[in-house]
Amino acid sequence: MNSRQRRGIVLLLLSVLCALGAFAGVFSVIEDAESKVGPEVTAYRLKADVPAYRDLETDEFERISMPRRWLPSTAVTDLAAVRGKIAVTPLRKGSLLQKDMVVARPALAPGQQEIAIMIDAATGVAGKILPGSRVNIYATFDAKEQGAKPVSKVIVSGARVIDVGRLTPLKRDGDSRGGATTTRQAGEAVPITFALGTKDAQRVAYAESFASRVRLALVAPGGEESVAGGDRTYTLDGDK
């Protein structure tokens, strides 16, 4: 073996050693990165915007993987956790689904039933009434319905709201109530669902059918006492 061949062998061995050193360095970097990042886990991200207080559907989320150490402790990792839940705030497309974004739909107590009516957005909701809110339900009846004088009544006090629907346009049309024809004004309304006993549900149904207007008044937390009997009915003549 001449000197040129020996130099070639030495250079080849040096190349092999450099390659092994580079491979070891890359492997060390990858191993170090994996040790810092940790294993990946499943999470879920919203495919589109979801309005507040609406039932959540599993097909509204896409499955993603991300390192466990970067995942918030409140992140939802199983979509079973959202079944029967509603969004507590508007959810934005691309947001990571977390447990504090959803709440369970309020349940009915024994002896209660659900009843829903359309409430004029301009006079009865204003975006402040949410599931779980307590409201007083007012109904105003015009003179035609009362025979002599218009009257306002608190038909239910402290009614519990269990669902707030989507804002819906109302069409202008004629509406026959109690033999008298009234005109329903164009505008927007929201379906509100209440949890009520049978008698209160009958009062709400009657007011929705025959009152000229039904309004909601939000009751402050801790202030759900019943309205006194003398304050449940109001006429202008009685305000002296």
RALINUR-V628092 format. One record per residue. N is the residue number from 0. RES is the residue in one letter. SS is DSSP state (H for helix, E for strand, L for the rest). OMEGA is omega in degrees with one decimal (* if undefined). Layout:
n=N res=RES ss=SS omega=OMEGA
n=N res=RES ss=SS omega=OMEGA
This chain:
n=0 res=M ss=L omega=-178.3
n=1 res=N ss=L omega=-176.1
n=2 res=S ss=H omega=179.0
n=3 res=R ss=H omega=178.7
n=4 res=Q ss=H omega=178.7
n=5 res=R ss=H omega=177.0
n=6 res=R ss=H omega=178.3
n=7 res=G ss=H omega=179.9
n=8 res=I ss=H omega=179.6
n=9 res=V ss=H omega=178.8
n=10 res=L ss=H omega=178.4
n=11 res=L ss=H omega=178.8
n=12 res=L ss=H omega=177.7
n=13 res=L ss=H omega=178.3
n=14 res=S ss=H omega=178.9
n=15 res=V ss=H omega=179.5
n=16 res=L ss=H omega=177.9
n=17 res=C ss=H omega=179.9
n=18 res=A ss=H omega=178.8
n=19 res=L ss=H omega=178.1
n=20 res=G ss=H omega=178.2
n=21 res=A ss=H omega=178.5
n=22 res=F ss=H omega=179.2
n=23 res=A ss=H omega=178.5
n=24 res=G ss=H omega=178.3
n=25 res=V ss=H omega=179.6
n=26 res=F ss=H omega=179.8
n=27 res=S ss=H omega=179.1
n=28 res=V ss=H omega=179.6
n=29 res=I ss=H omega=-179.5
n=30 res=E ss=H omega=179.6
n=31 res=D ss=H omega=179.1
n=32 res=A ss=H omega=179.2
n=33 res=E ss=H omega=179.9
n=34 res=S ss=H omega=179.2
n=35 res=K ss=H omega=-177.5
n=36 res=V ss=H omega=-179.2
n=37 res=G ss=L omega=-178.9
n=38 res=P ss=L omega=179.1
n=39 res=E ss=E omega=178.8
n=40 res=V ss=E omega=-179.0
n=41 res=T ss=E omega=173.3
n=42 res=A ss=E omega=-176.7
n=43 res=Y ss=E omega=-177.6
n=44 res=R ss=E omega=-177.5
n=45 res=L ss=E omega=177.0
n=46 res=K ss=L omega=-177.6
n=47 res=A ss=L omega=177.1
n=48 res=D ss=L omega=176.2
n=49 res=V ss=E omega=179.6
n=50 res=P ss=L omega=179.9
n=51 res=A ss=L omega=172.4
n=52 res=Y ss=L omega=177.5
n=53 res=R ss=L omega=177.1
n=54 res=D ss=E omega=-179.6
n=55 res=L ss=L omega=177.4
n=56 res=E ss=L omega=-176.3
n=57 res=T ss=H omega=-178.9
n=58 res=D ss=H omega=176.5
n=59 res=E ss=H omega=-176.9
n=60 res=F ss=E omega=175.3
n=61 res=E ss=E omega=-177.9
n=62 res=R ss=E omega=176.7
n=63 res=I ss=E omega=174.9
n=64 res=S ss=E omega=177.6
n=65 res=M ss=E omega=-178.8
n=66 res=P ss=E omega=-177.7
n=67 res=R ss=H omega=-175.6
n=68 res=R ss=H omega=178.7
n=69 res=W ss=H omega=-177.3
n=70 res=L ss=L omega=177.1
n=71 res=P ss=L omega=-179.1
n=72 res=S ss=L omega=-179.3
n=73 res=T ss=L omega=-177.3
n=74 res=A ss=E omega=177.4
n=75 res=V ss=L omega=179.5
n=76 res=T ss=L omega=178.5
n=77 res=D ss=L omega=-176.5
n=78 res=L ss=H omega=175.3
n=79 res=A ss=H omega=-178.3
n=80 res=A ss=H omega=-177.9
n=81 res=V ss=H omega=-179.9
n=82 res=R ss=L omega=-178.3
n=83 res=G ss=L omega=-179.1
n=84 res=K ss=E omega=175.5
n=85 res=I ss=E omega=177.5
n=86 res=A ss=E omega=-177.5
n=87 res=V ss=L omega=176.3
n=88 res=T ss=L omega=173.8
n=89 res=P ss=L omega=-179.6
n=90 res=L ss=E omega=-174.6
n=91 res=R ss=L omega=178.1
n=92 res=K ss=L omega=178.6
n=93 res=G ss=L omega=-179.4
n=94 res=S ss=L omega=174.4
n=95 res=L ss=E omega=-178.7
n=96 res=L ss=L omega=180.0
n=97 res=Q ss=E omega=-173.4
n=98 res=K ss=H omega=-177.9
n=99 res=D ss=H omega=176.0
n=100 res=M ss=H omega=-173.9
n=101 res=V ss=E omega=175.5
n=102 res=V ss=E omega=177.2
n=103 res=A ss=E omega=175.9
n=104 res=R ss=L omega=179.3
n=105 res=P ss=L omega=-176.9
n=106 res=A ss=L omega=176.7
n=107 res=L ss=L omega=173.1
n=108 res=A ss=L omega=177.6
n=109 res=P ss=L omega=179.5
n=110 res=G ss=L omega=178.8
n=111 res=Q ss=L omega=175.9
n=112 res=Q ss=E omega=178.0
n=113 res=E ss=E omega=172.4
n=114 res=I ss=E omega=-176.5
n=115 res=A ss=E omega=174.7
n=116 res=I ss=E omega=176.6
n=117 res=M ss=E omega=179.5
n=118 res=I ss=E omega=178.4
n=119 res=D ss=E omega=-177.3
n=120 res=A ss=H omega=-176.3
n=121 res=A ss=H omega=-174.2
n=122 res=T ss=H omega=-172.2
n=123 res=G ss=H omega=-174.0
n=124 res=V ss=L omega=177.2
n=125 res=A ss=L omega=174.9
n=126 res=G ss=L omega=-175.6
n=127 res=K ss=L omega=-179.2
n=128 res=I ss=L omega=-173.2
n=129 res=L ss=L omega=173.1
n=130 res=P ss=L omega=-176.5
n=131 res=G ss=L omega=178.5
n=132 res=S ss=L omega=171.9
n=133 res=R ss=E omega=-177.9
n=134 res=V ss=E omega=166.2
n=135 res=N ss=E omega=-178.1
n=136 res=I ss=E omega=-179.8
n=137 res=Y ss=E omega=174.6
n=138 res=A ss=E omega=176.2
n=139 res=T ss=E omega=180.0
n=140 res=F ss=E omega=-178.7
n=141 res=D ss=L omega=-174.8
n=142 res=A ss=H omega=-179.7
n=143 res=K ss=H omega=-179.1
n=144 res=E ss=H omega=-175.6
n=145 res=Q ss=H omega=177.6
n=146 res=G ss=L omega=-177.5
n=147 res=A ss=L omega=-172.2
n=148 res=K ss=L omega=172.7
n=149 res=P ss=L omega=-178.0
n=150 res=V ss=E omega=174.8
n=151 res=S ss=E omega=-177.0
n=152 res=K ss=E omega=167.4
n=153 res=V ss=E omega=-175.7
n=154 res=I ss=E omega=175.4
n=155 res=V ss=E omega=175.9
n=156 res=S ss=E omega=177.9
n=157 res=G ss=E omega=178.7
n=158 res=A ss=E omega=-178.5
n=159 res=R ss=E omega=178.2
n=160 res=V ss=E omega=178.3
n=161 res=I ss=E omega=176.4
n=162 res=D ss=E omega=173.8
n=163 res=V ss=E omega=-176.0
n=164 res=G ss=E omega=-178.8
n=165 res=R ss=E omega=176.0
n=166 res=L ss=E omega=-174.7
n=167 res=T ss=E omega=177.2
n=168 res=P ss=E omega=175.0
n=169 res=L ss=E omega=178.1
n=170 res=K ss=L omega=176.2
n=171 res=R ss=L omega=179.5
n=172 res=D ss=E omega=176.3
n=173 res=G ss=E omega=-177.3
n=174 res=D ss=E omega=-178.6
n=175 res=S ss=E omega=-179.3
n=176 res=R ss=E omega=177.2
n=177 res=G ss=L omega=178.5
n=178 res=G ss=L omega=179.5
n=179 res=A ss=E omega=-178.9
n=180 res=T ss=E omega=177.0
n=181 res=T ss=E omega=179.8
n=182 res=T ss=E omega=177.2
n=183 res=R ss=E omega=-175.9
n=184 res=Q ss=L omega=175.2
n=185 res=A ss=L omega=-179.7
n=186 res=G ss=E omega=179.1
n=187 res=E ss=E omega=179.9
n=188 res=A ss=E omega=-179.8
n=189 res=V ss=E omega=174.0
n=190 res=P ss=E omega=179.1
n=191 res=I ss=E omega=179.6
n=192 res=T ss=E omega=-178.5
n=193 res=F ss=E omega=170.2
n=194 res=A ss=E omega=-172.8
n=195 res=L ss=E omega=169.6
n=196 res=G ss=L omega=-174.3
n=197 res=T ss=H omega=-177.0
n=198 res=K ss=H omega=179.3
n=199 res=D ss=H omega=177.2
n=200 res=A ss=H omega=176.7
n=201 res=Q ss=H omega=178.7
n=202 res=R ss=H omega=179.6
n=203 res=V ss=H omega=179.1
n=204 res=A ss=H omega=179.1
n=205 res=Y ss=H omega=-179.2
n=206 res=A ss=H omega=-179.5
n=207 res=E ss=H omega=-178.5
n=208 res=S ss=H omega=-169.6
n=209 res=F ss=H omega=-179.7
n=210 res=A ss=L omega=175.8
n=211 res=S ss=L omega=177.6
n=212 res=R ss=E omega=174.1
n=213 res=V ss=E omega=-178.5
n=214 res=R ss=E omega=175.7
n=215 res=L ss=E omega=175.3
n=216 res=A ss=E omega=-178.5
n=217 res=L ss=E omega=179.6
n=218 res=V ss=L omega=-179.9
n=219 res=A ss=L omega=176.9
n=220 res=P ss=L omega=-179.0
n=221 res=G ss=L omega=-178.7
n=222 res=G ss=L omega=-175.0
n=223 res=E ss=L omega=179.9
n=224 res=E ss=L omega=-179.9
n=225 res=S ss=L omega=176.2
n=226 res=V ss=L omega=-179.1
n=227 res=A ss=L omega=-176.7
n=228 res=G ss=H omega=-178.8
n=229 res=G ss=H omega=-178.9
n=230 res=D ss=H omega=-175.2
n=231 res=R ss=L omega=-179.2
n=232 res=T ss=E omega=-179.0
n=233 res=Y ss=E omega=169.0
n=234 res=T ss=L omega=-178.4
n=235 res=L ss=H omega=179.1
n=236 res=D ss=H omega=-178.2
n=237 res=G ss=H omega=-178.6
n=238 res=D ss=L omega=-175.8
n=239 res=K ss=L omega=*
